[in-house]
């Protein structure tokens, strides 16, 4: 089967996501949330292996978003 007749081989014709730009925008979003937060919520969680997780979250558009 040629590459032209196999639609699965045409992955490169789809739009390509700029991963570096996506990473930079995501980091900027979380950094802005952290710097502008007026309220902070802290949670503690123990996982199945006995490890402890400390989570810090801030409100954004009516939901809590974990930032640390």
N, C-alpha and C positions, 0 to 999 in steps of 0.2 A: 504494500500500500504506500503510495507516495505521500510526501509531507503535505501536499496541497489537498489531497482527498481525506486526510486524517485530521478532523477538527481538533483533536486533543493536542496535536503537535503545533498548533498555532497560538500557543500561549503568549508569545511575544507580540502578537497583534493587539492585545488588550492594553488598556491604559496602565502605565507603570507608576507605582506609588513612590514618591521621593521619600525614602525612609529617614534620611537625615533631617529633612524639613519637618516630617511628622514627629520625630523624636524631639526636635527643638521646640516645636509648638506645644507638645505635651509637657515638657519640662517647664516651659514658661507658664503654662496654666497652673500647674501644681505650686510653683514658686510664688505666683501671684496670690493664690489662695492662702498660702502660708503667711505671706507678708501682710495681707489685708484682713486677716481673721480678727474678729472682735470677740468671738466665743470659741472655746476649744473644749473638746470632749476627749476623755481618756478612758481606754478600755484595757482590760487585762484578760488574756486567754491562755489556757493550757491546752496544748495539742495532744494527740494520742501517744506521742513518744515522751511526754513529760516536759517538753520544752515550753517556756513561758514567752508569750508575745505581748508586747506593750504597744498599743495602737493609739495614735492621736488623730482625731478627725475634726473637720471644720464644716459648718453648714454652707451649702451652695445650692441655690435655687430650690430650697425646700428639702434637700436631702443631705445626709452626712457623707463627706468624702474623706477617706483615709489619706493622710498626707505623710505620716511617719509611722 
